[in-house]
Amino acid sequence: MSLIYYVEDDESIRTAVIYALTATGFGVEGFASGAQFWQAMAKQKPDLILLDIMLPGEDGLQILKKIRSQADTATLPVILLTAKGREFEKVIGLDSGADDYMAKPFGVMELISRIKARLRRASPTDGEQVLTSGGLTIDLLQHVVRVDGEEVDFALKEFGVLHTLMKSKGRVFTRDELLSLVWGYDSDVETRTVDVHIGNIRQKLGDYGSCIKTIRGLGYKFVEKGEQS
């Protein structure tokens, strides 16, 4: 049974969501503040975190950044739940490392569907755990990228983009597809976010940056080093 932590200061909302998730078969623990959440995290890590942005004291974005900065929680799936539905807040949350975003009021059935989807993505098959291309290695379990044996620091979304491209070498991914697969939102959000992350990835990969090819008018694909586009 998957364990979910839900941080929400509104008791009525928290109680209703916990009831629905428990009835679906999830294990759920609810917290009214970041302080309570961190106390629980020190004892046991969940499989997924539901996180409200507007919280007393430490807000949801601050909690999210701390989650992503710690090695043992960096890859935990996090879904933001908030009354704020403006696009720039959605982008800030997702660029800070959230895996998905839902604005209140939200449908519980849709929330459950998204939770199940995120949990499936967080449990890769054996064939997806380590990918290599020459001296480039990406390890999904350790969340590590190595170039010629040297570990390279990758932000969460950069790691996600590189993994998506490498696991389907030669396939062209549009910017919209990458947004959906890595960020979890649709193309009405600024697609230049993808271009910025591709630029960062190429720089960090050094000579292997040329493995990521730009397909003009379409998107990007990963090829073996030295292979022509």
C-alpha positions as protocol buffer text, in pm:
chain_id: "A"
residue {
  index: 1
  type: MET
  ca { x: 0 y: 0 z: 0 }
}
residue {
  index: 2
  type: SER
  ca { x: 140 y: 338 z: -103 }
}
residue {
  index: 3
  type: LEU
  ca { x: 182 y: 598 z: 171 }
}
residue {
  index: 4
  type: ILE
  ca { x: 82 y: 959 z: 97 }
}
residue {
  index: 5
  type: TYR
  ca { x: 158 y: 1267 z: 308 }
}
residue {
  index: 6
  type: TYR
  ca { x: -87 y: 1556 z: 268 }
}
residue {
  index: 7
  type: VAL
  ca { x: 6 y: 1905 z: 396 }
}
residue {
  index: 8
  type: GLU
  ca { x: -305 y: 2128 z: 413 }
}
residue {
  index: 9
  type: ASP
  ca { x: -399 y: 2380 z: 683 }
}
residue {
  index: 10
  type: ASP
  ca { x: -772 y: 2379 z: 598 }
}
residue {
  index: 11
  type: GLU
  ca { x: -905 y: 2098 z: 817 }
}
residue {
  index: 12
  type: SER
  ca { x: -1226 y: 2044 z: 621 }
}
residue {
  index: 13
  type: ILE
  ca { x: -1042 y: 2001 z: 290 }
}
residue {
  index: 14
  type: ARG
  ca { x: -773 y: 1787 z: 450 }
}
residue {
  index: 15
  type: THR
  ca { x: -1029 y: 1558 z: 612 }
}
residue {
  index: 16
  type: ALA
  ca { x: -1230 y: 1515 z: 291 }
}
residue {
  index: 17
  type: VAL
  ca { x: -925 y: 1430 z: 78 }
}
residue {
  index: 18
  type: ILE
  ca { x: -784 y: 1191 z: 337 }
}
residue {
  index: 19
  type: TYR
  ca { x: -1120 y: 1013 z: 354 }
}
residue {
  index: 20
  type: ALA
  ca { x: -1138 y: 974 z: -25 }
}
residue {
  index: 21
  type: LEU
  ca { x: -779 y: 851 z: -58 }
}
residue {
  index: 22
  type: THR
  ca { x: -815 y: 608 z: 231 }
}
residue {
  index: 23
  type: ALA
  ca { x: -1133 y: 469 z: 74 }
}
residue {
  index: 24
  type: THR
  ca { x: -937 y: 414 z: -248 }
}
residue {
  index: 25
  type: GLY
  ca { x: -679 y: 204 z: -66 }
}
residue {
  index: 26
  type: PHE
  ca { x: -398 y: 450 z: 3 }
}
residue {
  index: 27
  type: GLY
  ca { x: -231 y: 500 z: 336 }
}
residue {
  index: 28
  type: VAL
  ca { x: -259 y: 871 z: 418 }
}
residue {
  index: 29
  type: GLU
  ca { x: -128 y: 1101 z: 688 }
}
residue {
  index: 30
  type: GLY
  ca { x: -236 y: 1465 z: 705 }
}
residue {
  index: 31
  type: PHE
  ca { x: -52 y: 1766 z: 846 }
}
residue {
  index: 32
  type: ALA
  ca { x: -164 y: 2122 z: 912 }
}
residue {
  index: 33
  type: SER
  ca { x: 183 y: 2276 z: 890 }
}
residue {
  index: 34
  type: GLY
  ca { x: 533 y: 2227 z: 759 }
}
residue {
  index: 35
  type: ALA
  ca { x: 660 y: 2166 z: 1113 }
}
residue {
  index: 36
  type: GLN
  ca { x: 429 y: 1865 z: 1157 }
}
residue {
  index: 37
  type: PHE
  ca { x: 522 y: 1737 z: 812 }
}
residue {
  index: 38
  type: TRP
  ca { x: 898 y: 1748 z: 881 }
}
residue {
  index: 39
  type: GLN
  ca { x: 852 y: 1566 z: 1210 }
}
residue {
  index: 40
  type: ALA
  ca { x: 682 y: 1281 z: 1024 }
}
residue {
  index: 41
  type: MET
  ca { x: 946 y: 1287 z: 746 }
}
residue {
  index: 42
  type: ALA
  ca { x: 1217 y: 1230 z: 1005 }
}
residue {
  index: 43
  type: LYS
  ca { x: 1049 y: 902 z: 1100 }
}
residue {
  index: 44
  type: GLN
  ca { x: 922 y: 770 z: 766 }
}
residue {
  index: 45
  type: LYS
  ca { x: 933 y: 879 z: 403 }
}
residue {
  index: 46
  type: PRO
  ca { x: 610 y: 855 z: 197 }
}
residue {
  index: 47
  type: ASP
  ca { x: 569 y: 739 z: -161 }
}
residue {
  index: 48
  type: LEU
  ca { x: 409 y: 1069 z: -268 }
}
residue {
  index: 49
  type: ILE
  ca { x: 343 y: 1414 z: -120 }
}
residue {
  index: 50
  type: LEU
  ca { x: 37 y: 1636 z: -168 }
}
residue {
  index: 51
  type: LEU
  ca { x: 138 y: 1990 z: -84 }
}
residue {
  index: 52
  type: ASP
  ca { x: -67 y: 2308 z: -44 }
}
residue {
  index: 53
  type: ILE
  ca { x: 118 y: 2632 z: -127 }
}
residue {
  index: 54
  type: MET
  ca { x: -54 y: 2867 z: 120 }
}
residue {
  index: 55
  type: LEU
  ca { x: 49 y: 2740 z: 464 }
}
residue {
  index: 56
  type: PRO
  ca { x: 114 y: 2906 z: 799 }
}
residue {
  index: 57
  type: GLY
  ca { x: 484 y: 2960 z: 866 }
}
residue {
  index: 58
  type: GLU
  ca { x: 686 y: 2771 z: 606 }
}
residue {
  index: 59
  type: ASP
  ca { x: 488 y: 2782 z: 280 }
}
residue {
  index: 60
  type: GLY
  ca { x: 454 y: 2503 z: 27 }
}
residue {
  index: 61
  type: LEU
  ca { x: 718 y: 2632 z: -213 }
}
residue {
  index: 62
  type: GLN
  ca { x: 973 y: 2656 z: 67 }
}
residue {
  index: 63
  type: ILE
  ca { x: 891 y: 2301 z: 171 }
}
residue {
  index: 64
  type: LEU
  ca { x: 918 y: 2184 z: -191 }
}
residue {
  index: 65
  type: LYS
  ca { x: 1262 y: 2340 z: -236 }
}
residue {
  index: 66
  type: LYS
  ca { x: 1386 y: 2172 z: 81 }
}
residue {
  index: 67
  type: ILE
  ca { x: 1248 y: 1837 z: -37 }
}
residue {
  index: 68
  type: ARG
  ca { x: 1432 y: 1869 z: -366 }
}
residue {
  index: 69
  type: SER
  ca { x: 1757 y: 1981 z: -200 }
}
residue {
  index: 70
  type: GLN
  ca { x: 1790 y: 1666 z: 12 }
}
residue {
  index: 71
  type: ALA
  ca { x: 1936 y: 1354 z: -149 }
}
residue {
  index: 72
  type: ASP
  ca { x: 1695 y: 1111 z: 17 }
}
residue {
  index: 73
  type: THR
  ca { x: 1385 y: 1301 z: -96 }
}
residue {
  index: 74
  type: ALA
  ca { x: 1500 y: 1464 z: -422 }
}
residue {
  index: 75
  type: THR
  ca { x: 1297 y: 1230 z: -643 }
}
residue {
  index: 76
  type: LEU
  ca { x: 984 y: 1190 z: -427 }
}
residue {
  index: 77
  type: PRO
  ca { x: 673 y: 1268 z: -637 }
}
residue {
  index: 78
  type: VAL
  ca { x: 512 y: 1596 z: -526 }
}
residue {
  index: 79
  type: ILE
  ca { x: 173 y: 1730 z: -640 }
}
residue {
  index: 80
  type: LEU
  ca { x: 89 y: 2091 z: -555 }
}
residue {
  index: 81
  type: LEU
  ca { x: -267 y: 2166 z: -447 }
}
residue {
  index: 82
  type: THR
  ca { x: -359 y: 2532 z: -410 }
}
residue {
  index: 83
  type: ALA
  ca { x: -636 y: 2787 z: -448 }
}
residue {
  index: 84
  type: LYS
  ca { x: -403 y: 2995 z: -660 }
}
residue {
  index: 85
  type: GLY
  ca { x: -462 y: 2911 z: -1022 }
}
residue {
  index: 86
  type: ARG
  ca { x: -270 y: 3186 z: -1196 }
}
residue {
  index: 87
  type: GLU
  ca { x: -27 y: 3061 z: -1458 }
}
residue {
  index: 88
  type: PHE
  ca { x: 290 y: 3220 z: -1319 }
}
residue {
  index: 89
  type: GLU
  ca { x: 235 y: 3052 z: -982 }
}
residue {
  index: 90
  type: LYS
  ca { x: 186 y: 2722 z: -1159 }
}
residue {
  index: 91
  type: VAL
  ca { x: 512 y: 2771 z: -1348 }
}
residue {
  index: 92
  type: ILE
  ca { x: 703 y: 2870 z: -1031 }
}
residue {
  index: 93
  type: GLY
  ca { x: 582 y: 2558 z: -854 }
}
residue {
  index: 94
  type: LEU
  ca { x: 663 y: 2323 z: -1141 }
}
residue {
  index: 95
  type: ASP
  ca { x: 1001 y: 2481 z: -1209 }
}
residue {
  index: 96
  type: SER
  ca { x: 1079 y: 2445 z: -838 }
}
residue {
  index: 97
  type: GLY
  ca { x: 1046 y: 2071 z: -879 }
}
residue {
  index: 98
  type: ALA
  ca { x: 678 y: 1980 z: -843 }
}
residue {
  index: 99
  type: ASP
  ca { x: 567 y: 1685 z: -1055 }
}
residue {
  index: 100
  type: ASP
  ca { x: 211 y: 1807 z: -1104 }
}
residue {
  index: 101
  type: TYR
  ca { x: -28 y: 2086 z: -1008 }
}
residue {
  index: 102
  type: MET
  ca { x: -400 y: 2107 z: -930 }
}
residue {
  index: 103
  type: ALA
  ca { x: -592 y: 2424 z: -851 }
}
residue {
  index: 104
  type: LYS
  ca { x: -878 y: 2427 z: -598 }
}
residue {
  index: 105
  type: PRO
  ca { x: -1152 y: 2337 z: -623 }
}
residue {
  index: 106
  type: PHE
  ca { x: -1041 y: 2007 z: -776 }
}
residue {
  index: 107
  type: GLY
  ca { x: -1220 y: 1680 z: -840 }
}
residue {
  index: 108
  type: VAL
  ca { x: -1117 y: 1400 z: -608 }
}
residue {
  index: 109
  type: MET
  ca { x: -1138 y: 1137 z: -884 }
}
residue {
  index: 110
  type: GLU
  ca { x: -902 y: 1339 z: -1102 }
}
residue {
  index: 111
  type: LEU
  ca { x: -666 y: 1380 z: -807 }
}
residue {
  index: 112
  type: ILE
  ca { x: -665 y: 1004 z: -748 }
}
residue {
  index: 113
  type: SER
  ca { x: -596 y: 944 z: -1118 }
}
residue {
  index: 114
  type: ARG
  ca { x: -300 y: 1182 z: -1111 }
}
residue {
  index: 115
  type: ILE
  ca { x: -164 y: 1025 z: -793 }
}
residue {
  index: 116
  type: LYS
  ca { x: -174 y: 679 z: -952 }
}
residue {
  index: 117
  type: ALA
  ca { x: -2 y: 811 z: -1266 }
}
residue {
  index: 118
  type: ARG
  ca { x: 277 y: 970 z: -1064 }
}
residue {
  index: 119
  type: LEU
  ca { x: 330 y: 657 z: -858 }
}
residue {
  index: 120
  type: ARG
  ca { x: 359 y: 449 z: -1176 }
}
residue {
  index: 121
  type: ARG
  ca { x: 621 y: 688 z: -1314 }
}
residue {
  index: 122
  type: ALA
  ca { x: 813 y: 672 z: -987 }
}
residue {
  index: 123
  type: SER
  ca { x: 842 y: 291 z: -1020 }
}
residue {
  index: 124
  type: PRO
  ca { x: 1047 y: 230 z: -1336 }
}
residue {
  index: 125
  type: THR
  ca { x: 1086 y: -114 z: -1486 }
}
residue {
  index: 126
  type: ASP
  ca { x: 1426 y: -286 z: -1457 }
}
residue {
  index: 127
  type: GLY
  ca { x: 1514 y: -200 z: -1815 }
}
residue {
  index: 128
  type: GLU
  ca { x: 1484 y: 171 z: -1743 }
}
residue {
  index: 129
  type: GLN
  ca { x: 1701 y: 191 z: -1433 }
}
residue {
  index: 130
  type: VAL
  ca { x: 2037 y: 259 z: -1603 }
}
residue {
  index: 131
  type: LEU
  ca { x: 2086 y: 405 z: -1950 }
}
residue {
  index: 132
  type: THR
  ca { x: 2420 y: 447 z: -2124 }
}
residue {
  index: 133
  type: SER
  ca { x: 2556 y: 604 z: -2440 }
}
residue {
  index: 134
  type: GLY
  ca { x: 2932 y: 576 z: -2471 }
}
residue {
  index: 135
  type: GLY
  ca { x: 3075 y: 744 z: -2161 }
}
residue {
  index: 136
  type: LEU
  ca { x: 2739 y: 896 z: -2066 }
}
residue {
  index: 137
  type: THR
  ca { x: 2539 y: 716 z: -1797 }
}
residue {
  index: 138
  type: ILE
  ca { x: 2210 y: 805 z: -1632 }
}
residue {
  index: 139
  type: ASP
  ca { x: 2112 y: 603 z: -1325 }
}
residue {
  index: 140
  type: LEU
  ca { x: 1743 y: 637 z: -1238 }
}
residue {
  index: 141
  type: LEU
  ca { x: 1764 y: 465 z: -900 }
}
residue {
  index: 142
  type: GLN
  ca { x: 2052 y: 676 z: -771 }
}
residue {
  index: 143
  type: HIS
  ca { x: 1932 y: 983 z: -964 }
}
residue {
  index: 144
  type: VAL
  ca { x: 2284 y: 1037 z: -1094 }
}
residue {
  index: 145
  type: VAL
  ca { x: 2430 y: 1145 z: -1430 }
}
residue {
  index: 146
  type: ARG
  ca { x: 2792 y: 1056 z: -1506 }
}
residue {
  index: 147
  type: VAL
  ca { x: 3005 y: 1179 z: -1795 }
}
residue {
  index: 148
  type: ASP
  ca { x: 3318 y: 968 z: -1853 }
}
residue {
  index: 149
  type: GLY
  ca { x: 3291 y: 844 z: -1496 }
}
residue {
  index: 150
  type: GLU
  ca { x: 3253 y: 1189 z: -1339 }
}
residue {
  index: 151
  type: GLU
  ca { x: 2927 y: 1269 z: -1161 }
}
residue {
  index: 152
  type: VAL
  ca { x: 2754 y: 1582 z: -1296 }
}
residue {
  index: 153
  type: ASP
  ca { x: 2501 y: 1783 z: -1094 }
}
residue {
  index: 154
  type: PHE
  ca { x: 2159 y: 1785 z: -1265 }
}
residue {
  index: 155
  type: ALA
  ca { x: 1846 y: 1965 z: -1150 }
}
residue {
  index: 156
  type: LEU
  ca { x: 1534 y: 1749 z: -1124 }
}
residue {
  index: 157
  type: LYS
  ca { x: 1371 y: 1861 z: -1451 }
}
residue {
  index: 158
  type: GLU
  ca { x: 1702 y: 1852 z: -1639 }
}
residue {
  index: 159
  type: PHE
  ca { x: 1739 y: 1491 z: -1527 }
}
residue {
  index: 160
  type: GLY
  ca { x: 1384 y: 1419 z: -1641 }
}
residue {
  index: 161
  type: VAL
  ca { x: 1438 y: 1568 z: -1986 }
}
residue {
  index: 162
  type: LEU
  ca { x: 1764 y: 1380 z: -2041 }
}
residue {
  index: 163
  type: HIS
  ca { x: 1611 y: 1051 z: -1925 }
}
residue {
  index: 164
  type: THR
  ca { x: 1308 y: 1096 z: -2150 }
}
residue {
  index: 165
  type: LEU
  ca { x: 1528 y: 1157 z: -2454 }
}
residue {
  index: 166
  type: MET
  ca { x: 1781 y: 881 z: -2378 }
}
residue {
  index: 167
  type: LYS
  ca { x: 1527 y: 606 z: -2313 }
}
residue {
  index: 168
  type: SER
  ca { x: 1385 y: 661 z: -2665 }
}
residue {
  index: 169
  type: LYS
  ca { x: 1700 y: 728 z: -2866 }
}
residue {
  index: 170
  type: GLY
  ca { x: 1632 y: 858 z: -3216 }
}
residue {
  index: 171
  type: ARG
  ca { x: 1273 y: 954 z: -3143 }
}
residue {
  index: 172
  type: VAL
  ca { x: 1184 y: 1319 z: -3188 }
}
residue {
  index: 173
  type: PHE
  ca { x: 999 y: 1473 z: -2892 }
}
residue {
  index: 174
  type: THR
  ca { x: 811 y: 1797 z: -2945 }
}
residue {
  index: 175
  type: ARG
  ca { x: 834 y: 2067 z: -2680 }
}
residue {
  index: 176
  type: ASP
  ca { x: 470 y: 1999 z: -2591 }
}
residue {
  index: 177
  type: GLU
  ca { x: 546 y: 1630 z: -2534 }
}
residue {
  index: 178
  type: LEU
  ca { x: 841 y: 1710 z: -2310 }
}
residue {
  index: 179
  type: LEU
  ca { x: 631 y: 1956 z: -2110 }
}
residue {
  index: 180
  type: SER
  ca { x: 365 y: 1691 z: -2059 }
}
residue {
  index: 181
  type: LEU
  ca { x: 603 y: 1404 z: -1980 }
}
residue {
  index: 182
  type: VAL
  ca { x: 850 y: 1590 z: -1756 }
}
residue {
  index: 183
  type: TRP
  ca { x: 661 y: 1887 z: -1613 }
}
residue {
  index: 184
  type: GLY
  ca { x: 314 y: 1736 z: -1629 }
}
residue {
  index: 185
  type: TYR
  ca { x: 132 y: 2032 z: -1778 }
}
residue {
  index: 186
  type: ASP
  ca { x: -2 y: 2128 z: -2118 }
}
residue {
  index: 187
  type: SER
  ca { x: 146 y: 2339 z: -2396 }
}
residue {
  index: 188
  type: ASP
  ca { x: -44 y: 2655 z: -2307 }
}
residue {
  index: 189
  type: VAL
  ca { x: 239 y: 2720 z: -2061 }
}
residue {
  index: 190
  type: GLU
  ca { x: 556 y: 2882 z: -2203 }
}
residue {
  index: 191
  type: THR
  ca { x: 737 y: 2617 z: -2408 }
}
residue {
  index: 192
  type: ARG
  ca { x: 1063 y: 2812 z: -2397 }
}
residue {
  index: 193
  type: THR
  ca { x: 1114 y: 2645 z: -2060 }
}
residue {
  index: 194
  type: VAL
  ca { x: 1213 y: 2333 z: -2255 }
}
residue {
  index: 195
  type: ASP
  ca { x: 1467 y: 2522 z: -2467 }
}
residue {
  index: 196
  type: VAL
  ca { x: 1630 y: 2670 z: -2157 }
}
residue {
  index: 197
  type: HIS
  ca { x: 1661 y: 2328 z: -1995 }
}
residue {
  index: 198
  type: ILE
  ca { x: 1802 y: 2174 z: -2315 }
}
residue {
  index: 199
  type: GLY
  ca { x: 2067 y: 2447 z: -2323 }
}
residue {
  index: 200
  type: ASN
  ca { x: 2162 y: 2377 z: -1961 }
}
residue {
  index: 201
  type: ILE
  ca { x: 2178 y: 2002 z: -2025 }
}
residue {
  index: 202
  type: ARG
  ca { x: 2402 y: 2042 z: -2330 }
}
residue {
  index: 203
  type: GLN
  ca { x: 2641 y: 2261 z: -2135 }
}
residue {
  index: 204
  type: LYS
  ca { x: 2663 y: 2014 z: -1847 }
}
residue {
  index: 205
  type: LEU
  ca { x: 2720 y: 1718 z: -2080 }
}
residue {
  index: 206
  type: GLY
  ca { x: 3023 y: 1880 z: -2244 }
}
residue {
  index: 207
  type: ASP
  ca { x: 3120 y: 1682 z: -2555 }
}
residue {
  index: 208
  type: TYR
  ca { x: 2807 y: 1470 z: -2514 }
}
residue {
  index: 209
  type: GLY
  ca { x: 2590 y: 1778 z: -2549 }
}
residue {
  index: 210
  type: SER
  ca { x: 2598 y: 1722 z: -2924 }
}
residue {
  index: 211
  type: CYS
  ca { x: 2401 y: 1400 z: -2870 }
}
residue {
  index: 212
  type: ILE
  ca { x: 2091 y: 1614 z: -2822 }
}
residue {
  index: 213
  type: LYS
  ca { x: 1988 y: 1725 z: -3168 }
}
residue {
  index: 214
  type: THR
  ca { x: 1751 y: 2008 z: -3251 }
}
residue {
  index: 215
  type: ILE
  ca { x: 1502 y: 1909 z: -3519 }
}
residue {
  index: 216
  type: ARG
  ca { x: 1395 y: 2242 z: -3662 }
}
residue {
  index: 217
  type: GLY
  ca { x: 1021 y: 2298 z: -3644 }
}
residue {
  index: 218
  type: LEU
  ca { x: 966 y: 1980 z: -3443 }
}
residue {
  index: 219
  type: GLY
  ca { x: 1166 y: 1945 z: -3122 }
}
residue {
  index: 220
  type: TYR
  ca { x: 1459 y: 1739 z: -2992 }
}
residue {
  index: 221
  type: LYS
  ca { x: 1601 y: 1388 z: -3007 }
}
residue {
  index: 222
  type: PHE
  ca { x: 1894 y: 1198 z: -2858 }
}
residue {
  index: 223
  type: VAL
  ca { x: 2145 y: 1021 z: -3083 }
}
residue {
  index: 224
  type: GLU
  ca { x: 2470 y: 836 z: -3016 }
}
residue {
  index: 225
  type: LYS
  ca { x: 2780 y: 1054 z: -3006 }
}
residue {
  index: 226
  type: GLY
  ca { x: 2905 y: 1133 z: -3355 }
}
residue {
  index: 227
  type: GLU
  ca { x: 2583 y: 1020 z: -3524 }
}
residue {
  index: 228
  type: GLN
  ca { x: 2441 y: 1266 z: -3773 }
}
residue {
  index: 229
  type: SER
  ca { x: 2097 y: 1422 z: -3718 }
}
